[in-house]
Amino acid sequence: MGEQPQRVTCLLFFQWLKPPTLRTVHVPERHRDMVSEIYQRLRCPIQFGARLPPSGQGTLAAKIDAGASRANVDAETIGENTVQLIQQTRRELVERAHLEVIYVDLPLADPATPFVAEQLELQGFGFIGIAPHFSKRGDLLRLAYLVEPVHRVAIHLLEDIAGEFVDYALQEQKR
């Protein structure tokens, strides 16, 4: 395989094994339209919950894939220190391990998720989607920190409908 012009990835595909039930999700106000659209396409009923500030201590789990130059950081418990923990983890993974992308997963069922997501977006993380049932805690909001930006022209899609989502995610990365 020849050299790629930029990082490559794939969009997550999800298929329900049983009919979805109504769920309450907590996302920043700015992302509600896109999140609503994603769940509509999944034929999953949702309602948006009220946001609350984080309390207590947070915990993280990080998984590094050095070959792909990326890491996944899972906010297992959101607390008052979660943003600081994620920022410290990002700094160490980028500066010391020289990783090129850091994914952060936040539980959509947690009312503090909007607060944490907004704070991380101010630090260079961007919305890239949701992951239904990707955790024992339920659905996740996924953010990414990219060391090098990704350019739309090099992204090829099998379905045109995915272009709307890709464009949104790329706009969020630029913010």
C-alpha positions in Angstrom: 0.0 0.0 0.0 1.4 3.4 -1.0 1.9 6.4 1.3 -1.3 8.1 2.4 -1.7 11.9 2.1 -3.0 12.1 5.7 -4.2 10.0 8.5 -7.0 7.5 7.5 -9.8 6.2 9.6 -13.2 4.7 9.1 -16.7 5.7 10.3 -18.3 3.5 12.9 -21.1 1.3 11.7 -23.8 0.2 14.1 -26.7 -2.2 13.8 -29.3 -2.7 16.5 -29.8 -6.3 17.7 -33.0 -5.5 19.4 -35.3 -2.4 19.1 -33.8 0.6 20.9 -35.5 2.2 23.8 -35.8 5.9 24.8 -32.6 7.2 26.3 -31.6 10.5 27.9 -28.5 12.0 26.5 -26.4 15.0 27.7 -24.5 17.0 25.0 -23.5 20.6 24.6 -26.3 22.7 23.1 -24.3 23.4 20.0 -24.2 19.7 19.0 -27.9 18.9 19.7 -29.0 19.1 16.1 -26.3 16.8 14.9 -26.7 14.3 17.7 -30.5 14.4 17.1 -29.9 13.7 13.4 -27.5 10.8 14.2 -30.1 9.1 16.5 -32.9 9.7 14.0 -30.9 7.8 11.4 -30.3 5.1 13.9 -34.1 5.1 14.6 -33.5 5.6 18.3 -35.7 7.8 20.4 -33.8 10.3 22.6 -34.5 13.1 24.9 -31.9 15.7 26.0 -31.2 15.9 29.7 -30.4 18.9 31.8 -26.7 19.6 32.4 -25.1 19.6 35.8 -21.6 20.6 36.8 -19.3 17.8 37.7 -18.6 16.8 41.3 -16.3 14.5 43.1 -13.2 12.9 41.5 -13.0 11.6 38.0 -11.3 8.5 36.7 -9.8 7.8 33.3 -8.6 4.7 31.4 -6.2 5.2 28.5 -5.4 2.7 25.8 -2.5 3.4 23.5 -2.1 2.0 19.9 1.5 3.0 19.1 1.3 1.4 15.7 -1.6 3.7 14.7 -0.1 6.6 16.7 -3.3 7.1 18.6 -4.8 6.7 22.0 -8.4 6.2 23.4 -9.1 7.9 26.7 -12.3 6.8 28.4 -13.7 9.1 31.1 -14.9 6.2 33.3 -16.2 8.6 36.0 -16.7 12.3 35.4 -15.6 14.6 38.2 -14.4 18.1 38.9 -10.9 17.1 37.8 -11.8 15.3 34.6 -10.9 18.1 32.2 -7.5 18.6 34.0 -6.9 14.8 33.9 -7.7 14.6 30.2 -5.5 17.6 29.4 -2.6 16.2 31.3 -3.0 12.8 29.6 -3.2 14.5 26.2 -0.1 16.5 26.8 1.9 13.4 27.9 0.6 11.3 25.0 1.4 13.9 22.4 4.7 15.3 23.8 6.2 12.2 25.2 4.7 9.3 23.2 4.5 11.4 20.0 0.9 10.2 19.3 -0.9 12.0 16.5 -4.5 11.6 17.6 -6.2 11.3 21.0 -9.8 10.1 21.2 -11.8 10.9 24.3 -15.1 9.1 25.1 -17.6 10.7 27.5 -20.7 9.0 28.8 -23.8 10.5 27.3 -25.9 9.4 30.3 -23.8 11.7 32.6 -25.3 15.2 33.1 -21.7 16.6 33.5 -20.7 15.5 30.0 -21.7 18.8 28.3 -19.5 20.8 30.7 -16.5 18.6 30.1 -17.0 18.5 26.4 -17.2 22.3 26.1 -14.0 22.7 28.2 -12.1 20.2 26.1 -13.3 21.9 22.9 -11.7 25.1 24.2 -8.4 23.1 24.4 -8.4 21.8 20.8 -10.6 18.8 21.0 -13.4 18.5 18.5 -16.7 16.6 18.2 -16.5 13.5 16.0 -19.7 11.6 16.9 -21.5 9.2 19.1 -20.9 5.5 19.8 -24.1 3.7 20.8 -23.7 0.9 23.4 -19.9 1.2 23.1 -19.6 1.0 26.9 -21.2 -0.8 29.8 -22.4 2.7 30.8 -24.3 3.1 27.5 -23.7 5.5 24.6 -20.6 7.7 24.4 -19.8 11.1 23.0 -16.5 11.0 21.1 -14.1 13.9 20.8 -10.7 14.0 19.1 -7.5 15.9 19.4 -5.6 15.9 16.1 -2.0 17.0 16.0 -2.2 17.6 12.2 -5.5 18.7 10.6 -7.4 16.3 8.3 -8.4 17.7 4.9 -11.8 16.9 3.3 -10.5 16.5 -0.2 -8.6 13.3 0.7 -11.7 11.7 2.4 -13.6 9.2 0.3 -17.0 8.0 1.3 -19.1 5.0 0.2 -22.3 6.9 0.9 -23.1 10.5 0.2 -25.1 10.8 3.4 -21.9 10.4 5.5 -20.5 13.6 3.9 -22.8 15.7 6.0 -21.4 14.1 9.2 -17.8 14.3 8.0 -18.2 18.0 7.1 -19.7 18.7 10.5 -16.8 16.9 12.3 -14.2 18.7 10.2 -15.7 22.1 11.0 -15.6 21.2 14.7 -11.9 20.3 14.4 -11.2 23.7 12.9 -13.0 25.5 15.7 
